Amino acid sequence: MACRAEIPYGAYWSTPFARWQGAFSNLHAIEFAAFVAKGEMARRGIAGEAIDHGVLGMSVPQKHSFYGMPWLAGLAGLAHVGGPTVMQACATGMRVLLSAAEEVDAGRSAVTLAVTCDRTSNGPHLYYPNPRGPGGTGRHEDWVMDNFGCDPLGPHSMLRTAENVAAKHQITTAEQHDVVLMREAQYRDALADDCAFQKRFMTLPFEVPDPSYRRSVASLPSDEGVRFSTAEGLAGLKPAIDGGSVTFGGQTHPADGNAAIIVAAPDRARELSRDRNIRIRLRGFGAARAALAHMPEAPIPAARRALAEAGLSIERMDAIKIHNPFAVNDVLFARQTGIDLARMNNFGCSLVWGHPQAPMGTRAIIELIEELAGRGGGHGLFAGCAAGDTAMAAVVEVGDE
């Protein structure tokens, strides 16, 4: 059943994404997201009093993140706002959006701020006490690196899930590299005319604050650390795993950043919209889980469930975004849905602009909305996988009043 909640047109934003250990590597993810939210709400003329609830999504702990959404809200000038903190790995953005929509649909909130942030740079090193260990010694992990490298159910790395799917469905390295070149060409469209597409939802150039948020220390014209490929360069790469097919060129890179979407009841959405003639409706959500160590398969059943909830076929989609930590994801999705690869991921995707986990799906939805608005409206689908062989998907409709 379609949600009642809507997204006010223009009431969303994203920072550029910066490759890990880059411009955002020393900024606390929650403090940075609060700083950005406060500034972006002011630019859009959205009064803090309009927000009555919040949902925070993040997947990499930061100091004091125990305090989650209430802390972020207080830093952003929203001291009256509370709400939960949600984590679902790479599907966090969709889970946050669904949580916000359900809060509005239930009548518990009129306007919810759904904000997502992560910093993969300088990830925490955690120590777990273990009194039964030899001599009482504990256990430890590097949150980012160790969890990229090991799903404890396997154990296996995330890269192995892509290799399993590539082998099962006979997806070649050449097919993957063709997708990389296509996606990078699509991303260049977002950079055209001095980043005109990105400036619909990003403040560019983006002034990078110092950790005290008192001064700017750098200025980013767009995403930082994007590297464009050539067919010759990709052809020269060896698989990242011996005997495999996935090269470093055929996968995304970790990144830092944040993004947010305001979700509201229809009457409040019209009040907060930058253009009241444009309505953005949330039509359906879906979640799914694939077989163990086959993560890239999960978005397909998730997408089908979101489409079924929306009462629409994939052929009705005017724009489609797929989270693609691996180019394998796109090849498989196109094969099993019959959708032309060229119809997917216009203006950019996580394969190119990077993967800061929680805000990845939020930015993808924002770009989907803006692509549809530029077309004069229509329906859009986002689907993306997440650690644990799971996935979430959402269907949105952009139309007139």
N, C-alpha and C positions, 0 to 999 in steps of 0.2 A: 504494500500500500504506500502511495506517495506521501512524503512528509508534508506537513503544513508549513514548516519553517522555510524561510527564504534567505538568500544572501543579498544584502543591498548592493546594487551595482557600485563598484569602486571602493567598497568598504572592506578592503583586503590589501595586503602588501607583502613584499618579500625583500630581504636584503639580497645583494648579489651573493653567490656562493663562492667561498674562497677555498682553494685546495688546502688540505690539512698542512699544518706548520707554516701557513701563510699569514695574511694580514689580520685574521681574526683569532690567531692561535693563542693569544694571551688574554682574550676577553672571556670573562665568566659568562656561560651561555644564558643563564637566567637574567643576570644583570643587563646583558647586552640586549636580550629580547625585550625587556621592560623599557630600556632606553629608546629602542626603535619604536615600540608600540606607542609610547607617549608622544614622540615626535610625529608619527604618521597619523595618529588620531587628530592631532592639532592641525596638520596640513589639510585634513579632510573636513575640518569643522565638526568633528564628532565629540560632543561633550562627555566628560567622564561620567557624569550623572546618568547618561543614557544606558550605560552598561550595568546590568544587575547580576551577572553570573560570569564565571570564567572556567575554562578547561585548559590545562597546560599539558602538552605532550613533549616528552623528552626520553631519550634512551641511554644517555651516557651521564652518570651521576656527576654533579658538581658540588663543591663545598656548600653546605647548608641547603642542598636541594630537598632535604627532609621537609622543608617548609613550603616547597612547591608553589602552587598557584597563588595562595594568599600573599606570599613574599613578592612574587612578580607583580601582582596587582598593586600592592603597596608602593613598590618602587615606581610604578607607572602612573601614580597619582590616583589609583582606584582603591583607596583604603577600605571602601565599603563592600568590595567584591571578594567573594570566596569561591571555592570550587575545587575539584579533584585534579590530581596529576596522573596522567595515563602513560603507559609504556607498552608498545607492541612492536618493538623493533622497527623495521622499515615500513610497517603498516600503521605506525603511530598517527600519522597525519589523517588518515581516513577514520581511524577509531576516534580521534578527537572530534572530527567533523560530525560523525554519527552521534557521539555523546552530546554535543552541543545541540544538534537538531532534535534529539529525543527530549532534552530538557525543555526546549521551546515548545515542542509538540504537546508535552505533558502539562503545559501551562505554568510550570514552575519558574520560567524565565521569559522575559519579553525580548531581551537583547543579550546574547552571550558572546563573549570574546573567546574565540578558539585560537590559541597561540601555540606554536611549536618551535622548538629550538634544540640544537645540539652542537657540541664541539667535539669532534673526533680527535683533534689535536691535543697533545699532552693529556691523554686519558688517564684516569686515576689508577693507581696500583692499590689493590685491596688485600687486606690481611684478614683471614678468618680464624679465630681461635679454635683449637682442637685439643682439648685436655687429654684425649686418648692417644694423641700422636706421640712418637718417640721423644721422650723427655719433655712432653707437653708442647712440642713445637706445633705451630699452626700451618694453615695452608694459605696460598696467595694466588692472585691472578692480575694480569694487566687487562682491565675491563675491555678495552677496544681490541687490542691485538689478539689476545687469547680467545675471545669469542668470535672474531672473524675466522680464526683458524680451527675452531673445534665446536661442533654441535655435540653436546655430551650424549645424546641418544645414539649417535653412530658408533664411535666418534668419527667425525669427518669435517672437512672445511666447507665453507660456502662455495668455494671454487669447485669442489668435487661434485656438488649438486648440479652445477652447470655441465660438467663433463659427463655425468651420468645421463642427463637429458640429451645432450648432443649425441652420445653414443646410441642411446635407445632410439632416437628419431633420425639418426644418420644426418646430422647437421654438420656440414663441413666448415673448416676454417675459412675457406674462400667465401662461403655464404655469410659467415659472421663479419668478415672484413667488408663485404659489400654493404652491409647494414651500417657499419661504422661510418663509411664515407657518405652514405645517404643522410644519416642523422646529423653529421657535422655540417653538411650543406643546408639542411633545414634550420639548424641553429644559426647559421649566418644570416638567415632572413630576419631573425630577431635583433641582429646587430645593425641591420640596414638603416639608413637615414638617421645616423647617430643614435642607434638603439631605440628607435621610435616605439617598437613593440614593447620592449622591456620597460620603457618609461611610463607605460600605462599603469604599472603597478609597483615600480621601483623608483626610488629617489636616486637619480644618477646625474652627475657623478656622486658616488657614495663616499661621504667623509667618514673615515675610520677613526673612532675615538681612541684615546689612550685608556688604560684600565681604570683611571679615575673619572673618566667621562667629562674632563674639563677642557680638553683641546683635541684637535684633529692631528693625527700623525701620518695619515696617508689618504689618498683619494683614488677610488677605484672607478674606472669608466664603465665597468660591467663585471661579470664573473671573473674571478682571478684564478689563473692556473689552467685554463682550458688550452689543450694542445691539439692542434689540427694535424691530421694524418695525410699521408699520400699512399696511393696504391702500392708504390714501390717500397715505401717504408714498412707498411703492414706486411707485405709479402716476405720481408726479411726477418720477421719475428718468429721465434720458436714458441711452441706451446709452453705455458707456465708450469704444467705438470708433464713429465716425460710420458710419451705415448698418447697424450691428449690432443685436443683441438682448440682449446681456448687460449689465446695469447693475451699478453698484457694490453695490447691494443683493442681487444674485443671485450673489455670490461671497464667499469667506471672507476673513479678514484674517490677516496674518502674526502670529506669537505666539512666546512663549518658555515653556519648561518642560521637565520630564523625567518619564519613567515607566519602570517596570521590571517584569519577570516572572521568577520562578524556574521553571526547567524541570528535572525530575528523573526518575530511574528510578522505576518504580511503587512499589517498597517504600520508597524515600526520600521520595517524594511523600506517601505516607500519614503518614510520621513528621512531616513539616513542615506538614501540612494543619491549618488552623484547625478544620475539621470533617471527621473521617475518614470520615463517611458520604457525603461528596460527592467524586466523582472527576471530574477534568477531563482528557479525552483529546484529543490532537491527531489528527484523522482524515485530513487531506489538505491539500496545498498546491498552488497553481497559479501560473504566471507566463505573461505574454503580452505581445505588442507590437502596437500598432495601426499603421495607415499613418501616414506622416509628417504631423505637425501635426493629428492626430485623437486626441489623448490621452484624452478622455472615453470613447472606444469601448473602450479596452484592458481595463477591469475585467470586461467581459462574458465574453470567452474565458478570462481568468484564473480567473474564478469557475467556469466550466464544467469547467476542468481540475482544480480543487481538488475539485469535487463528484464528478468521475469517479474521482479517486484515492480518495476516501472511499467510493465505491460508493453514492452517495445522489443523489436528485433534488432540485432546488431546492424542490419542493413539500414535501419532508420537513423543510425548515428551519423551526424554531420562532421564530427571531429572525435578523434580517439587518442588518448594518451596512455602509454604503457610505461611503467617503471621498468627500466632495463639495466640492472646491474651488470648483466651480460647480454651481448648481442644475441645470444641463443634465445633469450626470452622473446624477442621480436619475431624471429624466424618461426618459432613454434606457434606463437599466437596467430600469426598470419596464416600458417598452414591449417590450423585446426578451426579457425573461424571463417576462412575464405576471404578475409580482408586483405586488400593490397597493402604491401609494406609501405608504399608511398603515401597512403592515406593516414598513417599513424605518425604521431610525434612531430607535427609541424611546429616550427619555431623553437624546438629544443626539447631535451629530455635528460634524465639523470645519467644516461650513458655518457653525455657530453659535459653537462654543467656540474656534474659531481653529485656526491651522495652524503649529505649530512644527516641521513636517517630520518629523524622525526619531521623536519620541515620539507622533506622531499615531496611527499604526496600533497602537502598543502600548496606548494608552489605549482605542482602539476595541475591541480584543480583551478588555480588562479589563471594559469596560462590557457587552460581549456576554455574557461569562461571568456577570456579576452579574444581567443580565436573565434569563438561562436559569435560574440558581439560584433567582431569585424566582418563576419559573414552576413550580418543582419539577423542572427538568431539561429536556433536549431537545438538539437540534442547532442550531448557529448558523454563519452564514457571514459572513465579512468579505471585502470586495474594495475595492481602491483603486488609483487611477492614480498615475503618477509621471512626472517629467520624462523626456523622450526617448520619449514615447508608449508607455511600458511600464506594467505593472500587476502586482500580486501579490494572491493571495487565500488564505484559510485556512478550514478547516472544523473546528469544535471540537464536542465532545460533553460535556455536563454530565449526570452521572447518579449513581446511588447505587452503593454498594460491590458 
